[in-house]
Amino acid sequence: MTYCVAVRVDQGLVMLSDTRTNAGMDNIARFRKSFTYEVPGERAITLMCSGNLSITQGVKTVLSRAIKDSAHDPEIETILNCPTMHRVAQIVGEAMCAMQNRYRNTIEMQGAAADASILISGQRKGGKPRLYLVYSAGNFIEATADTPFFQIGEHKYGKPILDRIIRPETSLEDAVKAVLVSMDSTLRSNLSVGMPLDLTVIERDSCAFGIRTRIEADNEQFAMISQSWSAALRKGFESLPNVLD
């Protein structure tokens, strides 16, 4: 299992993913699920993946191969030279559809699930910050002011804090804290989600990554957020009125 969360606010984009892959109780491993692509000052894009690992790795390989080949043939369209973020989502969706058409039947015949999903967040010069969720079929939806965040994977434990905090006007700093608390809640409640974490932040109109870092299990700042959130919850719980009085 996995947990990835992406937030779009007026000030920019925040993305966070774990790195645990679970193929059974005795087969737990680490795989990066967050991938970044950048043309500094022109565009910055993050992809986060959930679901069948072979499918999502295949999608990433198709995208990376196109970028490599475009260095020799500028006519090849890639997520780094296409005209809009909407077209980026289409290209990723097309790669997803191709992988599903090629492998889905074989995967399901072996008793495994082929479903996969990808979050795409980014901004290109002259455009707005965008956030998309691509489904297994290759179709996709875009985040809006009414729904300014997307989650994929084991999302239920980390959703309440996002519902209460995330609004378009939420600051980038608060959005980062919210996704970290969301991840901490998920880590505490589901063993199939695990450290380390990959965090990326794109400030609006920078078209570059302000933060692109890995948070290890011994990270002091993350530990402080986790401890402070636990203490705040306990204090809030203790202050609730007694129902039986």
Backbone as a ProteinNet text record, in pm:
[ID]
protein_1_A
[PRIMARY]
MTYCVAVRVDQGLVMLSDTRTNAGMDNIARFRKSFTYEVPGERAITLMCSGNLSITQGVKTVLSRAIKDSAHDPEIETILNCPTMHRVAQIVGEAMCAMQNRYRNTIEMQGAAADASILISGQRKGGKPRLYLVYSAGNFIEATADTPFFQIGEHKYGKPILDRIIRPETSLEDAVKAVLVSMDSTLRSNLSVGMPLDLTVIERDSCAFGIRTRIEADNEQFAMISQSWSAALRKGFESLPNVLD
[TERTIARY]
85	0	89	25.4	99.9	9	66.8	-12.7	59.1	-11.2	39.6	-67.6	-25.3	-118.7	-59.9	-145.8	-103.9	-206.8	-158.7	-243.9	-213.9	-320.3	-305.8	-372.2	-293.6	-346.3	-304.7	-354.9	-326.1	-176.3	-100.8	42.1	127.8	69.1	149.8	102.1	195.6	165.4	253.4	193.2	266.2	235	339.4	323.1	404.7	344.1	412.3	375.1	474.7	449.6	536.6	489	572.1	651.6	722.5	806.5	788.1	683.5	667	581	625.5	548.3	523.7	398.1	358.8	299	369.7	318.9	291.2	249.1	226	295.8	254.3	308.3	458.6	513.1	656.3	732	669.5	734.9	711.8	780.8	770.1	902.3	895.1	1016.9	996.6	1105.9	1101.2	1110.5	1022.5	1030.3	989.8	1066	1029.4	898.7	808.5	679.4	660.3	755.4	749.7	863.4	829.9	929.3	914	1026.1	1023.4	1089.1	1034.5	1084.1	1086.6	1196.2	1211.2	1288.5	1237.7	1313.4	1315.9	1424.2	1425.5	1376.6	1279.3	1224.1	1118.8	1101.9	1004	891.9	924.9	823.1	882.4	797.9	833.8	713.7	738.2	630.5	668	571.8	588.8	483.2	525.8	434.9	445.7	331.6	329.7	239.8	286	223	172	59.6	2.6	-55.5	-60.5	-119.6	-13.9	-46	44.3	178.5	284	415.2	468.9	443.5	494.7	427.9	299.6	228.9	285.2	298.7	345	491	572.8	711	716.4	625.8	618.9	581.2	485.6	446.6	564.8	634.4	749.5	857.4	879.2	980.1	943.7	815.4	769.6	794	761.8	780.7	928.6	1011	1155.4	1220.8	1177.7	1233.6	1201.6	1079.9	1042.9	1128.5	1152.2	1236.2	1378.2	1432	1567.4	1574.6	1475.4	1476.3	1456.7	1384.3	1358.3	1485.1	1589.2	1716.5	1777.4	1743.6	1794	1689.2	1561.6	1454	1353.4	1367	1279.3	1131.5	1100.7	961.8	887.6	960.4	897.4	835.9	707.8	637.9	658.6	688.3	710.8	641.4	645	585.3	668.4	790.6	876.1	873.4	806.5	799.6	658.2	560.5	422.8	370	265.3	227.9	153.6	88.7	8.3	20	-16	-22.8	-134.9	-241.9	-348.6	-295	-206.8	-147.7	-53.7	14.2	94.9	8.2	-109.8	-200.5	-244.7	-268.7	-306.5	-194.8	-70.8	43	59.4	48.4	58.4	-57.5	-178.1	-293.4	-277.8	-220	-197	-97.4	7.5	105	41.7	-43	-114	-203.5	-278.5	-368	-290.1	-174.8	-92.5	-43.4	0.5	47.2	-67.2	-183.3	-298.3	-340.8	-344.9	-382.5	-284.1	-158	-54.6	-48.6	-69.5	-41.4	-159.9	-268.9	-376	-429.8	-464.4	-522.2	-426.9	-299	-200.4	-184.2	-179.1	-164.6	-283.5	-404.5	-523.8	-538.6	-488	-489.9	-404.6	-304.9	-219	-277.6	-396.1	-461.7	-421.1	-348.9	-305.1	-391	-390.1	-464.4	-375.7	-431.3	-355.2	-389.6	-482.2	-521.6	-403.9	-400.1	-294.7	-349.4	-288.5	-327.8	-204.7	-209.5	-95.8	-145.3	-81.7	-106.1	-3.8	-50	36.4	16.8	123.2	114	228.2	201.7	308.4	259.1	353.2	322.5	424.6	377.1	467.6	460.2	562.9	568.6	449.8	379.6	263.3	133.7	140.8	21.1	-1.1	-103.4	-135.8	-89.9	-69.7	-43	-160.5	-130	-234.7	-211	-320.8	-314.1	-416.5	-368.8	-453.8	-441	-549	-549.2	-581.5	-485.7	-501.2	-540.9	-646.8	-697.2	-637.7	-670.8	-616	-649.5	-768.3	-809.8	-740.2	-668	-600.5	-678.2	-802.5	-880.5	-835.9	-872.5	-822.6	-918.2	-901	-976.3	-877.2	-923	-836.9	-890.1	-799.6	-837.6	-896.6	-993.6	-1061.5	-1059.9	-1117.2	-1126.4	-1210.7	-1310.6	-1394.9	-1324.7	-1234.7	-1158.6	-1011.2	-943.5	-806.6	-698.2	-734.6	-633	-680.6	-584.2	-610.6	-526.2	-578.2	-505.1	-516.2	-411.8	-417.8	-356.1	-399.4	-350.4	-435.8	-372.3	-440.7	-474.7	-586.4	-613.7	-703	-775.9	-882.4	-831.2	-714.7	-665.6	-618	-568.6	-512.3	-606.5	-730.3	-823.4	-884.1	-918.6	-987.6	-913.5	-782.5	-707.2	-709.7	-704.7	-707.9	-844.3	-952	-1086.4	-1104.4	-1041.6	-1060.1	-968.5	-853.8	-752.9	-739.5	-738.1	-700.1	-812	-781.2	-866.4	-776	-829.4	-743.1	-657.5	-709.8	-636.6	-538.2	-533.5	-438	-295.2	-211.1	-73.1	4.3	111.5	195.7	256.1	294.8	352.1	251	125.6	23	-11.6	-6.4	-32.4	73.2	199.4	305.7	279.9	245.6	216.1	98	-3.4	-122.9	-91.8	-12.4	17.6	108.2	196.3	281.5	198.5	102.7	13.1	-73	-119.4	-198	-118.8	7.7	92.4	118.6	145.8	171.2	51.7	-70.1	-190.5	-199.6	-160.7	-165.1	-57.7	62	170.8	133.5	63.8	28.3	-79.5	-162.8	-279.6	-267.8	-166.2	-155.9	-9.9	23	160.7	206.9	113.9	153.6	203.5	200.9	256.6	377	491.3	611.3	710.8	801	909.6	1012.2	1099.5	1105.4	997.8	988.9	890.2	960.3	892.3	944	851.4	907.3	831.5	881.1	788.2	822.9	725.7	777.2	696.5	732.4	630.3	647.7	574.5	648.8	586.6	529.7	413	344	434.2	436.5	507.7	660.4	711.2	856.4	899.6	807.3	838.5	967	984.1	1100.9	1063.1	1143.3	1115.2	1179.4	1093.7	1144.3	1193.8	1124.5	1164.6	1156.2	1260.1	1261.7	1352.3	1292.5	1373.5	1315	1399.5	1356.9	1360.3	1252.1	1239.6	1259.9	1371.7	1403	1334.9	1338.9	1270.3	1324.3	1450.3	1510.5	1503.8	1420.1	1409.9	1349.7	1420.9	1378	1254.7	1246.4	1132.3	1003.5	1009.8	890.7	851.1	950.3	922.1	855.1	899	839.9	694.9	667.8	530.4	442.7	492.5	417.4	386.9	487.1	468.6	376	392	309	163.1	141.9	5.1	-59.6	13.6	-39.5	-76.1	11.4	-15.4	-137.9	-151.7	-267	-396.8	-393.8	-513.3	-552.2	-453	-482.2	-540.5	-481.6	-530.8	-672.6	-697.8	-831	-932.5	-893.8	-984.3	-1018.5	-915.7	-938.2	-1027.1	-1031.3	-1112	-1256.8	-1290.3	-1429.1	-1519.8	-1644.5	-1738.1	-1775.1	-1801.9	-1843.8	-1990.6	-2019	-2156.7	-2245.4	-2188.8	-2268.9	-2293.6	-2240.1	-2262.2	-2409
-118.3	0	123.8	237.1	362.4	475.5	591	711.3	829.1	895.1	1016.1	1123.2	1245.8	1357.1	1478.1	1549.4	1670.3	1779.2	1900.2	2014.2	2129.2	2193.1	2314.4	2429.5	2528.3	2649.9	2768.7	2885.3	3004.6	3031.9	2998.1	3027.4	2921.4	2807.9	2707.2	2566.1	2471.6	2328.5	2258.1	2160.8	2079.8	1933.3	1848.5	1707.5	1624.7	1516	1430.5	1285.5	1197.3	1053.9	972.8	852	759.5	675	573.4	491.4	342.2	302.1	159.7	91.5	-24.1	-107.5	-241	-282.2	-403	-502.6	-614.4	-721.2	-846.1	-828.4	-940.1	-913.4	-985.6	-961.4	-980.9	-1068.1	-1096.5	-1038	-944.1	-885.5	-734.5	-666.6	-521.5	-458.7	-360.2	-299.4	-149.9	-80.1	63.1	87.7	172.9	219.8	366.4	447.3	587.9	596.3	679.6	698.4	840.6	927.8	1067.4	1096.7	1154.6	1180.5	1324.6	1393	1534.7	1558.1	1656.7	1696.1	1848.4	1904.9	2049.7	2106.9	2218	2307.4	2438.8	2466.8	2578.8	2709.6	2769.8	2895.9	2882.3	2758.9	2738.9	2645.3	2537.1	2448.4	2354.9	2315.9	2217.7	2126	1995.5	1896.1	1784.8	1742	1625.2	1521.6	1395.5	1283	1195	1152	1058.4	941	819.9	699.1	607.7	541.6	443.4	329.2	210.8	96.7	0.3	-72	-174.7	-113.3	-159.5	-98.3	-116.4	-232.2	-254.9	-161.2	-131.8	-38.8	102.4	149.7	287.3	304.2	201.2	209.6	210.9	136.6	138.3	275	340.4	475.6	570.5	563.3	650.4	625.9	500	467.5	527.3	519.7	578.6	729.3	796.2	940.8	978.2	903.5	932.2	905.4	799.6	767.6	877.7	930	1038.4	1162.3	1194.4	1310.2	1289.8	1169.5	1141.1	1149.2	1091.6	1091	1230.8	1317.2	1452.1	1536.9	1494.8	1567	1554.9	1447.4	1425.1	1457.8	1457.5	1487	1580.1	1710.9	1808.1	1793.4	1716.8	1697.4	1603	1528.1	1435.1	1513.9	1493.8	1566.2	1496.5	1575.5	1522.8	1611.8	1567.7	1649.7	1774.8	1781.1	1897.4	1997.2	1962.3	2058.1	2080.6	2011.5	2029.8	2166	2218.8	2359.2	2389.7	2291.1	2318.7	2205.3	2234	2129.3	2031.2	2079.9	1989	1884.7	1926.8	1832.5	1736.1	1783.5	1693.5	1580.4	1615.3	1513.1	1417.6	1469.4	1382.8	1285.8	1334.9	1248.3	1137.5	1171.7	1070	971.7	1023.4	935.9	841.5	889.5	804.3	693.5	727.1	625.5	523.7	569.7	478.7	383.6	438.1	356.6	251.3	289.4	195.5	80.5	112.4	7.9	-84.5	-26.9	-109.3	-202.1	-148.5	-230.7	-344.6	-318.5	-419	-528	-492.1	-586.8	-624.4	-549.8	-569.8	-712.7	-766.6	-901.7	-1004.8	-994.6	-1090	-1078.5	-956.3	-934.7	-993.4	-967.1	-1014.8	-1165.4	-1226.1	-1372.5	-1437.9	-1364.5	-1414.9	-1386.2	-1327.7	-1300.4	-1170.3	-1085.6	-957.4	-844	-731.1	-613.4	-526.2	-476.7	-391.8	-244.8	-212.3	-72.3	13.2	135.9	229.9	371.1	464.3	604	691.6	809.3	901.2	1042.8	1109.5	1250.7	1332.8	1436.2	1525.9	1667	1729.3	1868	1946.6	2070.4	2150.6	2280.4	2355.4	2482.4	2508.1	2561.9	2605.8	2757.5	2818.4	2964	3013.5	3110.8	3165.9	3097.5	2987.8	2915.7	2924.9	2854.7	2851.7	2719.7	2715.6	2586.9	2492.1	2369.2	2271.9	2142.7	2073.6	1945.5	1851.4	1733.6	1636.7	1499.1	1421.9	1282.3	1196.8	1111.3	1022.6	884.4	830.3	699	589.1	464	349.2	353.5	401.7	404.3	513.6	601.8	712	841.7	836.3	959.6	1030.9	1158.1	1233.6	1344.9	1393.9	1508.3	1610.9	1736.5	1843.7	1895.8	1929.4	1991.7	2129.2	2166.6	2295.5	2368.3	2486.9	2560.2	2483.6	2409.5	2330	2203.5	2150.7	2030.1	2058.4	2125.5	2170.9	2069.3	1945.1	1843.4	1708.6	1623.8	1486.3	1392.1	1272.4	1166.7	1039	957.8	824.8	726.3	601.7	500.7	496.7	476.7	462.8	600.7	655	797.1	829.5	730.7	765.2	821.9	776.9	824.3	969.5	1010.7	1144.4	1248.2	1209.7	1303.4	1405.8	1371.1	1468.4	1600.2	1596.7	1721.2	1805.8	1742.5	1817.4	1881.5	1807.3	1862.7	1987.3	1988.4	2098.3	2218	2194.6	2299.3	2355.9	2269	2312.1	2388.9	2511.2	2598.8	2667.8	2723.7	2793	2900.7	2968.4	3077.5	3029.6	2900.4	2847.3	2880	2922.3	2956.2	2830.2	2850.3	2737.4	2670.3	2750	2694.7	2607.1	2651.6	2571.5	2447.9	2458.4	2341.7	2233.8	2275.9	2179.2	2111.2	2189.1	2129.9	2034	2070.7	1986.6	1852	1851.2	1723.4	1637.7	1700.8	1624.9	1562.5	1637.1	1580.5	1470.2	1491.7	1390.2	1260.5	1273.7	1155.7	1090.9	1170.8	1116.8	1035.6	1084.9	1012.2	878.1	876.3	752.9	654.9	704.6	619.3	550.6	621.7	567.5	459.9	465.9	378.4	267	271	169.2	131.4	5.3	-41.5	-54.8	-50.4	-63.9	67.6	174.7	303.5	329.5	367.3	379.4	482.8	518.5	611.9	545.1	625.4	772	834.1	966.8	1042.2	1132.2	1160.1	1254.2	1374.2	1492.3	1616.8	1711.4	1765.8	1868	1984.7	2104.2	2225.8	2314.1	2364.3	2457.2	2586.1	2693.2	2822.9	2879.2	2937.9	2990.8	3083.2	3061.2	3141	3127.6	3041	3019.7	2922.8	2830.5	2725.6	2652.3	2629.4	2559.3	2502.3	2407.7	2344.1	2423.2	2479.5	2546.9	2447.2	2332.3	2221.3	2093.2	2015	1881	1797	1727	1664.3	1530.8	1448.1	1321	1334.9	1294.3	1299.7	1159.3	1139.3	1008.5	990.5	867.4	834.9	913.6	957.5	1030.6	1182.4	1231	1373.6	1444.8	1539.3	1604.6	1692.2	1760.7	1848.4	1767.9	1655.2	1571.8	1511.7	1470.4	1416.4	1521.4	1645.8	1753	1778.5	1776.6	1794.4	1680.3	1557.2	1441	1450.9	1484	1494	1609.1	1722.2	1838.9	1813.2	1745.6	1713.7	1616.9	1516.5	1421.7	1493.6	1583.2	1657.7	1747.2	1811.4	1898.8	1819.3	1699.8	1615.5	1571.7	1531.6	1489.4	1605.3	1724.4	1841.1	1875.9	1869.8	1898.2	1797.5	1669.6	1564.9	1585	1617.4	1635.5	1755.8	1851.3	1971.1	1954	1841.9	1819.4	1801.5	1847.2	1829	1681.7	1640.4	1503.1	1486.4	1386.8	1362.7	1313.1	1237.7	1174.1	1260.3	1384.3	1471.8	1515.5
0	0	0	-11	-15.2	28.4	49.3	70.9	7.2	-84	-148.3	-136.7	-108.9	-97.9	-168.5	-240.7	-311.9	-287.4	-263.9	-229.8	-324.9	-372.5	-452.3	-378.8	-340.2	-277.2	-362.5	-325.6	-405.9	-415.9	-311	-308.3	-376.4	-415.1	-483.2	-458.3	-465.7	-462.3	-359.9	-288.9	-191.6	-218.2	-224.4	-252.1	-153.4	-102.2	-5.6	-30.6	-28.2	-47	47.5	79	154.2	55.1	104.5	14.7	38.6	110.3	141.6	36.8	-8.2	-99.3	-31.7	-28.8	41.3	-57.4	-78.8	-165.5	-82.4	41.3	132.5	263.9	368	501.4	509.6	425.8	431.4	313	242.8	125.2	124.4	213.9	226.2	183.1	95	41.8	26.3	-5.6	-32.6	-182.3	-231.3	-368.8	-370.8	-441.4	-456.9	-534.9	-487	-552.7	-603.5	-573.6	-614	-710.4	-827.1	-931.5	-979.5	-992.3	-1028.3	-1163.8	-1235	-1366.7	-1368.9	-1419	-1408.2	-1525.7	-1577.1	-1663.9	-1587.1	-1513.5	-1418.3	-1479.6	-1412.1	-1458.2	-1566	-1620.5	-1728	-1685	-1615.7	-1560.7	-1455.9	-1360.9	-1258.6	-1240	-1240.8	-1237.4	-1140	-1060.9	-975.2	-1009.8	-1020.1	-1036.2	-912	-857.4	-746.2	-783.1	-753.6	-805.7	-695.6	-724.2	-633.8	-716	-656.2	-724.8	-774	-880.4	-932.6	-971.9	-907.3	-925.4	-1066.9	-1127.4	-1262.5	-1363	-1341.3	-1429.3	-1415.1	-1291.4	-1271.4	-1312.3	-1289.6	-1337.2	-1489	-1553	-1698.8	-1752.3	-1686	-1726.1	-1713.5	-1601.2	-1580.3	-1686.3	-1722.7	-1823.5	-1958.8	-1995.1	-2121.6	-2122.5	-2012.7	-2004.7	-2011	-1937.7	-1934.9	-2069.6	-2136.7	-2268.9	-2368.9	-2363.6	-2455.7	-2430.3	-2302.2	-2269.7	-2321.9	-2303.5	-2351.6	-2503.4	-2572.4	-2718.6	-2776.4	-2702.5	-2753.4	-2760.3	-2687.1	-2695.9	-2834.8	-2904.7	-3040.5	-3146.5	-3105.8	-3199.7	-3132.3	-3151.6	-3085.5	-3121.4	-3224.6	-3264.4	-3170.7	-3089.2	-2995.3	-2880.4	-2857.5	-2752	-2617.8	-2515.7	-2381.8	-2279	-2154	-2048.6	-2021.3	-2075.3	-2054.9	-2170.6	-2281.4	-2392	-2444.3	-2388	-2434.4	-2388.9	-2452.3	-2431.3	-2302	-2238.8	-2120	-2019.5	-1892.8	-1792.6	-1823.5	-1886.6	-1927.6	-2024.6	-2113.7	-2207.7	-2134.7	-2029.5	-1946.8	-1894.1	-1840.2	-1787.4	-1897.7	-2017	-2128.6	-2164.3	-2167.8	-2202.4	-2099.4	-1971.2	-1866.4	-1878.3	-1904.4	-1920.9	-2038.9	-2147.5	-2264.5	-2232.4	-2157.4	-2116.8	-2022.8	-1931.7	-1842.2	-1920.4	-2015.8	-2097.9	-2176	-2230	-2305.6	-2217.7	-2095.9	-2003.7	-1962.7	-1937.8	-1899.5	-2013.5	-2135.3	-2250.6	-2275	-2244.8	-2271.7	-2165.9	-2038.6	-1931.3	-1842.5	-1846.6	-1749.2	-1747.6	-1863.5	-1867.6	-1809.8	-1845.1	-1795.2	-1644.2	-1594.4	-1449.7	-1374.4	-1423.9	-1354.8	-1364.7	-1471.7	-1483.2	-1374.5	-1325.5	-1218.4	-1080.2	-1076.2	-949.4	-882.7	-954.3	-898.1	-953.7	-883.6	-928.6	-1016.6	-1125.2	-1217.1	-1201.7	-1113.4	-1097.8	-1052.5	-1099.7	-1062.8	-1078	-1009.3	-1022.4	-1004.2	-1064.8	-1061	-1034.8	-939.4	-915.4	-993.2	-1061.3	-1137.1	-1083.8	-1040.6	-995.3	-1056.9	-1090.3	-1147.8	-1206.6	-1257.8	-1322.8	-1432.2	-1541.6	-1648.3	-1657.4	-1712.2	-1725.2	-1807.2	-1752.7	-1821.1	-1786	-1713.7	-1673.7	-1524.4	-1477.3	-1335.3	-1274.4	-1141.9	-1077.8	-1101.3	-1137.5	-1169.3	-1091.7	-1062.8	-993.6	-1056	-1099.4	-1167.3	-1101.8	-1112.3	-1071	-1192.3	-1231.1	-1346.6	-1298	-1356.3	-1318.3	-1406.3	-1373.6	-1446.9	-1595.1	-1628.5	-1768.9	-1848.4	-1780.7	-1848.1	-1844.9	-1799.9	-1782.7	-1656.4	-1642.6	-1528.3	-1490.7	-1367.5	-1318.8	-1264.6	-1251.7	-1201.6	-1069.2	-977.2	-851.2	-877.3	-794.8	-807.9	-673.7	-669.9	-543.9	-443	-489.3	-400	-351.7	-433.1	-397.1	-422.9	-328.1	-353.3	-320	-290.6	-264.3	-316.4	-349.7	-390.5	-305.9	-282.7	-214	-295.7	-292.9	-351.8	-253.9	-261.9	-169.1	-43.6	69.7	198.7	252.9	205.9	227.9	346.7	400.4	494.8	626.9	674.9	804.2	797.6	683.7	671.5	615.2	586.3	522.3	617.6	743.3	829.1	846.9	866.2	885.6	758.8	643.2	517.4	496.9	529.8	516.4	602.7	718.8	812.1	783	722.5	709.7	568.7	469	334.3	264.8	230.1	149.5	47.6	-58.8	-155	-90.7	11.7	75.2	181.9	210.3	307.5	263.1	357.1	322.5	284.6	210.3	170.3	294.3	393.3	516.8	589.8	598.7	665	583.3	451.5	366.8	389.8	405.5	434.7	568.4	671.4	801.9	793.4	716.5	705.9	640.7	535.1	470.3	558.6	636.8	728.8	840.4	894.6	996	935	812.4	742.7	726.5	689.5	674.7	809.8	912.4	1045.8	1095.7	1072.3	1112.5	1041.1	913.6	835.9	881.9	908.1	956.5	1087	1174.8	1304.6	1294.8	1190.6	1183.4	1080.8	995.7	891	869	895.9	884.2	740.2	644.6	504.2	445.8	526.3	486.9	575.9	516.4	598.3	548.9	639.5	611.1	520.2	456	455.8	367	372.6	297	196.8	86.1	-13.5	-21.5	4.5	7.3	-101.7	-178.5	-277.7	-265.3	-286.2	-279.3	-398.3	-467.2	-578.8	-544.3	-523.6	-496.7	-626	-617.4	-735.6	-816.3	-947.7	-1047.1	-1040.8	-953.2	-951.3	-1059.4	-1095.5	-1193.7	-1155.7	-1027.9	-974.6	-838.4	-792.4	-664.3	-551.4	-463.9	-346.6	-243.1	-236.2	-149	-229.7	-221.7	-282.2	-193.5	-96.9	6.8	50.4	108.5	168.3	319.3	383	528.5	583.3	652.1	708.9	844.4	895.3	1019.7	1138.3	1132.6	1244	1226.1	1133.8	1108.3	1229.7	1286.1	1409.7	1388.8	1275	1250.9	1238.1	1165.9	1152.3	1286.5	1365	1498	1586.1	1576.3	1656	1615.6	1485.1	1437.7	1488.8	1480.4	1527.3	1676.1	1755.5	1899.8	1937	1871.2	1900.6	1863.7	1751.8	1710.4	1809.1	1854.4	1952.7	2082.3	2125.7	2248.7	2233.3	2117.6	2093.9	2092.1	2033.4	2031.1	2172.3	2251.5	2388.8	2469.8	2453.9	2526.5	2482.7	2352.5	2301.6	2350.6	2353.7	2401	2548.1	2626.8	2771	2800.3	2710.5	2732.8	2690.1	2627.8	2585	2706.5	2697.7	2809.2	2826.3	2949.4	2976.8	2940.6	2861	2812.8	2927.3	3023	3126.1	3249.4	3248.3	3363.3	3372
[MASK]
+++++++++++++++++++++++++++++++++++++++++++++++++++++++++++++++++++++++++++++++++++++++++++++++++++++++++++++++++++++++++++++++++++++++++++++++++++++++++++++++++++++++++++++++++++++++++++++++++++++++++++++++++++++++++++++++++++++++++++++++++++++

